[in-house]
Amino acid sequence: MTPTELMDEKDSDGNPDALSEAVNRIINRTPEQKQADREALLKRARKGRPLPEGKTLEDVLVGQWPGDETDEQILKALDELS
């Protein structure tokens, strides 16, 4: 049972403690339940595109902003947000 299903199962009865109970169920899953949840999530996840030959993830991300901002401007904006 996925974390979302665990939450939906208890939340539908109007229980005011449903969220905290769902969080506790998620936190206290066994290693086997966590692995099953990971596998279920990965089955639903969209497959990524392969990296171009000879490129790293950094090569294809750094400097690839949708506008004309520089890496430095992006980093400064991110610093201001945090």
C-alpha positions as protocol buffer text, in pm:
chain_id: "A"
residue {
  index: 1
  type: MET
  ca { x: 0 y: 0 z: 0 }
}
residue {
  index: 2
  type: THR
  ca { x: 148 y: 334 z: -103 }
}
residue {
  index: 3
  type: PRO
  ca { x: 173 y: 630 z: 138 }
}
residue {
  index: 4
  type: THR
  ca { x: -106 y: 806 z: -51 }
}
residue {
  index: 5
  type: GLU
  ca { x: -332 y: 502 z: -18 }
}
residue {
  index: 6
  type: LEU
  ca { x: -251 y: 484 z: 353 }
}
residue {
  index: 7
  type: MET
  ca { x: -355 y: 848 z: 396 }
}
residue {
  index: 8
  type: ASP
  ca { x: -672 y: 813 z: 185 }
}
residue {
  index: 9
  type: GLU
  ca { x: -782 y: 503 z: 375 }
}
residue {
  index: 10
  type: LYS
  ca { x: -792 y: 678 z: 714 }
}
residue {
  index: 11
  type: ASP
  ca { x: -877 y: 1031 z: 600 }
}
residue {
  index: 12
  type: SER
  ca { x: -1212 y: 942 z: 445 }
}
residue {
  index: 13
  type: ASP
  ca { x: -1380 y: 887 z: 783 }
}
residue {
  index: 14
  type: GLY
  ca { x: -1343 y: 1250 z: 900 }
}
residue {
  index: 15
  type: ASN
  ca { x: -1087 y: 1158 z: 1164 }
}
residue {
  index: 16
  type: PRO
  ca { x: -925 y: 1482 z: 1292 }
}
residue {
  index: 17
  type: ASP
  ca { x: -603 y: 1289 z: 1361 }
}
residue {
  index: 18
  type: ALA
  ca { x: -588 y: 1138 z: 1013 }
}
residue {
  index: 19
  type: LEU
  ca { x: -283 y: 1333 z: 901 }
}
residue {
  index: 20
  type: SER
  ca { x: -70 y: 1255 z: 1207 }
}
residue {
  index: 21
  type: GLU
  ca { x: -176 y: 890 z: 1195 }
}
residue {
  index: 22
  type: ALA
  ca { x: -88 y: 869 z: 825 }
}
residue {
  index: 23
  type: VAL
  ca { x: 252 y: 1029 z: 891 }
}
residue {
  index: 24
  type: ASN
  ca { x: 315 y: 775 z: 1168 }
}
residue {
  index: 25
  type: ARG
  ca { x: 220 y: 487 z: 936 }
}
residue {
  index: 26
  type: ILE
  ca { x: 456 y: 621 z: 669 }
}
residue {
  index: 27
  type: ILE
  ca { x: 742 y: 675 z: 915 }
}
residue {
  index: 28
  type: ASN
  ca { x: 701 y: 330 z: 1068 }
}
residue {
  index: 29
  type: ARG
  ca { x: 698 y: 129 z: 746 }
}
residue {
  index: 30
  type: THR
  ca { x: 919 y: -178 z: 738 }
}
residue {
  index: 31
  type: PRO
  ca { x: 1221 y: -182 z: 507 }
}
residue {
  index: 32
  type: GLU
  ca { x: 1023 y: -419 z: 282 }
}
residue {
  index: 33
  type: GLN
  ca { x: 730 y: -177 z: 264 }
}
residue {
  index: 34
  type: LYS
  ca { x: 966 y: 112 z: 184 }
}
residue {
  index: 35
  type: GLN
  ca { x: 1128 y: -89 z: -95 }
}
residue {
  index: 36
  type: ALA
  ca { x: 789 y: -185 z: -238 }
}
residue {
  index: 37
  type: ASP
  ca { x: 682 y: 182 z: -230 }
}
residue {
  index: 38
  type: ARG
  ca { x: 1004 y: 285 z: -410 }
}
residue {
  index: 39
  type: GLU
  ca { x: 948 y: 22 z: -678 }
}
residue {
  index: 40
  type: ALA
  ca { x: 586 y: 130 z: -728 }
}
residue {
  index: 41
  type: LEU
  ca { x: 693 y: 494 z: -758 }
}
residue {
  index: 42
  type: LEU
  ca { x: 968 y: 415 z: -1007 }
}
residue {
  index: 43
  type: LYS
  ca { x: 724 y: 216 z: -1222 }
}
residue {
  index: 44
  type: ARG
  ca { x: 501 y: 526 z: -1248 }
}
residue {
  index: 45
  type: ALA
  ca { x: 788 y: 773 z: -1300 }
}
residue {
  index: 46
  type: ARG
  ca { x: 855 y: 914 z: -1644 }
}
residue {
  index: 47
  type: LYS
  ca { x: 1176 y: 784 z: -1796 }
}
residue {
  index: 48
  type: GLY
  ca { x: 1446 y: 1045 z: -1846 }
}
residue {
  index: 49
  type: ARG
  ca { x: 1627 y: 1106 z: -2170 }
}
residue {
  index: 50
  type: PRO
  ca { x: 1976 y: 963 z: -2197 }
}
residue {
  index: 51
  type: LEU
  ca { x: 2265 y: 1204 z: -2174 }
}
residue {
  index: 52
  type: PRO
  ca { x: 2433 y: 1291 z: -2503 }
}
residue {
  index: 53
  type: GLU
  ca { x: 2748 y: 1093 z: -2575 }
}
residue {
  index: 54
  type: GLY
  ca { x: 3045 y: 1230 z: -2380 }
}
residue {
  index: 55
  type: LYS
  ca { x: 2833 y: 1471 z: -2168 }
}
residue {
  index: 56
  type: THR
  ca { x: 2774 y: 1480 z: -1794 }
}
residue {
  index: 57
  type: LEU
  ca { x: 2460 y: 1599 z: -1621 }
}
residue {
  index: 58
  type: GLU
  ca { x: 2644 y: 1917 z: -1526 }
}
residue {
  index: 59
  type: ASP
  ca { x: 2736 y: 1974 z: -1892 }
}
residue {
  index: 60
  type: VAL
  ca { x: 2372 y: 1970 z: -2001 }
}
residue {
  index: 61
  type: LEU
  ca { x: 2235 y: 2176 z: -1709 }
}
residue {
  index: 62
  type: VAL
  ca { x: 2484 y: 2451 z: -1630 }
}
residue {
  index: 63
  type: GLY
  ca { x: 2425 y: 2761 z: -1839 }
}
residue {
  index: 64
  type: GLN
  ca { x: 2098 y: 2629 z: -1982 }
}
residue {
  index: 65
  type: TRP
  ca { x: 1850 y: 2880 z: -1842 }
}
residue {
  index: 66
  type: PRO
  ca { x: 1536 y: 2965 z: -2042 }
}
residue {
  index: 67
  type: GLY
  ca { x: 1618 y: 3336 z: -2047 }
}
residue {
  index: 68
  type: ASP
  ca { x: 1942 y: 3526 z: -2090 }
}
residue {
  index: 69
  type: GLU
  ca { x: 2043 y: 3511 z: -1722 }
}
residue {
  index: 70
  type: THR
  ca { x: 2394 y: 3405 z: -1637 }
}
residue {
  index: 71
  type: ASP
  ca { x: 2473 y: 3126 z: -1391 }
}
residue {
  index: 72
  type: GLU
  ca { x: 2588 y: 3393 z: -1146 }
}
residue {
  index: 73
  type: GLN
  ca { x: 2256 y: 3579 z: -1169 }
}
residue {
  index: 74
  type: ILE
  ca { x: 2063 y: 3257 z: -1111 }
}
residue {
  index: 75
  type: LEU
  ca { x: 2277 y: 3165 z: -810 }
}
residue {
  index: 76
  type: LYS
  ca { x: 2235 y: 3515 z: -665 }
}
residue {
  index: 77
  type: ALA
  ca { x: 1857 y: 3495 z: -707 }
}
residue {
  index: 78
  type: LEU
  ca { x: 1850 y: 3153 z: -542 }
}
residue {
  index: 79
  type: ASP
  ca { x: 2057 y: 3284 z: -251 }
}
residue {
  index: 80
  type: GLU
  ca { x: 1814 y: 3573 z: -205 }
}
residue {
  index: 81
  type: LEU
  ca { x: 1521 y: 3331 z: -196 }
}
residue {
  index: 82
  type: SER
  ca { x: 1670 y: 3113 z: 76 }
}
